[in-house]
Amino acid sequence: MRLTRDRVLAVALDVLDDAGLDRLTMRRLSAALGVETGATYWHFRSKQELLEHMADALLADVAIGLPDDRPWDELVPTLARRLRRALLSRRDGARLFSGRFFPLPNALAYGEALAGQLARAGLDPRSAAWAGDTLTYYVVAHVTEEQLTTALPDGGEAARARLDAGLDPQWHPHLVAARSDLAAADPDEHFEHGLALVLAGIRETARQQPTRRAAR
């Protein structure tokens, strides 16, 4: 099979699933492709460039086909949920995404779609950009925790037991009161709870924007 840029990228994502981000090397990738390492560098000049394009590939469908007849507070969480699914679709997807700066087509399309919906909410350009960052940071951090837990050999049971054992009613009364909820049993429910908080903050920021402008 002829070695193409798309094939290198596709196999790299498969190697990511098999080996994880820390063990993804150009040598391992070249072996999976059945070529010499130099052939891989013909398509991507460095590992960093490859990782950037891998991260962008995860976002291929995030901003595609977003309906334009729905209110912003339906479409913003839609983008957040799509981003979460995209990052969860590959092993170490959140780490791959968060460890790179990649102003590539899919990432820019996601950013533009999100900023556009936040502008519809009534945010000025800076607030829309920063609110988009905040929402994205939340999604990436949540998926990072999900994937770290999934990677634990016991599904996180030992970590939860260690946390529980470290709680002291005298020094941590509020944490003890929430003991059964500190380690979220349902990551979907946990994600939606945090997403609702971020959206509430966006609504309040949009509500205050006219007041801020009038005060200037």
C-alpha positions in Angstrom: 0.0 0.0 0.0 1.4 3.4 -1.0 2.4 5.5 2.0 0.4 8.7 2.1 0.0 11.5 4.7 -3.5 10.3 5.5 -2.4 6.7 6.0 0.4 7.8 8.4 -2.1 9.8 10.4 -4.6 7.0 10.5 -2.0 4.4 11.6 -0.6 6.9 14.2 -4.0 7.1 15.8 -4.2 3.3 15.9 -0.8 3.2 17.5 -2.0 5.7 20.1 -4.9 3.4 21.0 -2.6 0.4 21.3 0.5 1.9 23.0 -0.7 5.2 24.6 0.8 8.7 24.2 3.9 8.1 26.2 4.9 5.1 24.1 4.0 6.6 20.7 7.4 7.1 18.9 8.2 7.6 15.3 10.1 4.3 15.3 7.0 2.5 16.6 4.9 4.2 14.1 7.2 3.4 11.2 7.2 -0.3 12.3 3.4 -0.3 12.3 3.5 1.2 8.8 6.2 -1.3 7.6 8.6 1.4 6.5 11.9 3.0 7.4 11.6 5.9 9.9 12.8 8.3 7.3 9.8 7.6 5.2 7.5 8.8 8.0 9.4 12.0 8.3 8.8 12.6 4.6 5.1 13.3 5.5 5.6 14.9 8.9 8.8 16.8 9.5 8.8 16.1 13.3 6.9 14.2 15.9 5.5 17.5 17.2 3.9 18.2 13.8 2.5 14.7 13.7 0.9 15.0 17.1 -0.6 18.4 16.2 -2.3 16.8 13.1 -3.4 13.8 15.2 -5.0 16.2 17.7 -6.7 18.1 14.9 -8.0 14.8 13.4 -9.9 14.1 16.6 -11.9 17.2 16.0 -12.9 16.3 12.5 -16.7 16.1 13.2 -17.1 18.4 16.2 -18.3 21.5 14.3 -19.8 19.7 11.3 -23.5 20.0 10.7 -24.3 22.2 13.6 -28.0 23.2 13.2 -28.5 26.9 12.8 -32.1 27.0 13.9 -31.5 26.2 17.6 -30.8 28.6 20.5 -27.3 29.2 21.6 -27.8 27.4 24.9 -28.6 24.2 23.1 -25.8 24.5 20.6 -23.0 25.4 23.0 -23.5 22.3 25.1 -23.8 20.3 21.9 -20.3 21.5 21.0 -19.0 20.6 24.5 -20.5 17.1 24.3 -19.1 16.6 20.8 -15.7 17.6 22.0 -15.9 15.3 25.0 -16.9 12.4 22.7 -14.1 13.2 20.3 -11.4 13.2 23.0 -12.8 10.0 24.6 -12.7 8.3 21.2 -9.0 7.7 21.4 -6.7 6.6 24.2 -5.1 9.6 25.9 -7.1 11.9 23.6 -7.4 14.7 26.2 -3.7 14.6 26.8 -3.0 14.7 23.1 -5.3 17.7 22.7 -4.1 19.7 25.7 -0.4 19.2 25.1 -0.4 20.9 21.7 -1.0 24.3 20.1 -2.5 23.6 16.7 -4.3 26.3 14.8 -5.3 23.7 12.2 -8.6 23.5 10.2 -10.7 21.4 12.6 -9.5 23.2 15.7 -10.2 26.6 14.1 -13.7 25.4 12.9 -14.5 24.3 16.5 -13.3 27.6 17.9 -15.2 29.7 15.3 -18.4 27.7 15.9 -18.2 28.1 19.7 -17.3 31.8 19.5 -20.2 32.4 17.1 -22.7 30.8 19.4 -21.4 32.7 22.4 -21.7 35.9 20.4 -25.3 35.0 19.8 -25.7 34.7 23.6 -24.8 38.4 23.8 -21.1 38.2 24.7 -18.6 40.7 23.2 -15.7 39.3 21.2 -13.3 39.1 24.1 -15.9 37.5 26.5 -16.9 35.1 23.8 -13.3 34.0 23.2 -12.6 33.6 26.9 -15.8 31.9 27.7 -15.0 29.4 24.9 -11.6 28.8 26.5 -13.2 28.2 29.9 -15.7 25.7 28.5 -13.0 23.9 26.5 -10.7 23.8 29.6 -13.5 22.2 31.5 -14.2 19.5 28.9 -10.5 18.7 28.5 -9.9 18.5 32.3 -13.0 16.3 32.7 -12.0 13.9 30.0 -8.4 13.8 31.4 -9.8 12.6 34.7 -12.0 10.1 33.0 -9.2 8.6 30.9 -6.8 8.5 33.9 -9.4 6.5 35.9 -10.0 4.2 32.9 -6.3 3.5 32.7 -6.1 2.4 36.3 -5.8 -1.4 36.6 -8.7 -1.6 39.2 -10.9 1.1 37.6 -9.9 3.5 40.4 -11.0 1.4 43.4 -7.7 1.7 45.2 -7.6 5.5 44.7 -11.1 5.9 46.0 -10.3 3.8 49.0 -7.2 5.9 49.7 -9.3 9.1 49.5 -11.9 7.7 51.8 -9.2 6.6 54.3 -7.7 10.1 54.3 -10.9 11.9 55.3 -11.1 13.0 58.9 -14.5 14.3 60.2 -12.8 16.8 62.4 -10.7 18.4 59.7 -12.7 17.7 56.5 -16.4 17.9 57.6 -17.6 19.1 54.2 -15.7 16.5 52.3 -17.0 13.8 54.7 -20.6 15.0 54.1 -20.1 14.5 50.4 -18.0 11.3 50.7 -20.2 9.2 48.5 -20.1 11.7 45.7 -16.4 12.7 45.7 -15.5 10.0 43.2 -18.3 10.3 40.5 -19.8 6.9 39.8 -21.5 8.2 36.7 -19.1 10.3 34.6 -21.9 11.5 32.3 -24.0 12.8 35.2 -20.9 14.5 36.6 -20.0 16.1 33.3 -23.5 17.4 32.8 -23.5 19.0 36.2 -20.3 20.9 35.5 -21.4 21.9 32.1 -24.6 23.4 33.5 -22.5 25.5 35.9 -20.4 26.8 33.1 -23.5 27.6 31.0 -25.0 29.5 34.0 -21.9 31.6 34.2 -22.1 32.4 30.5 -25.7 33.5 30.9 -24.9 35.7 33.8 -22.0 37.3 32.0 -24.1 37.9 28.9 -26.8 39.5 31.2 -24.3 41.9 32.7 -22.7 42.9 29.4 -25.0 45.9 28.7 -24.4 47.2 32.2 -20.7 47.0 31.7 -20.8 48.9 28.4 -23.0 51.6 29.9 -20.5 52.1 32.7 -17.6 52.7 30.3 
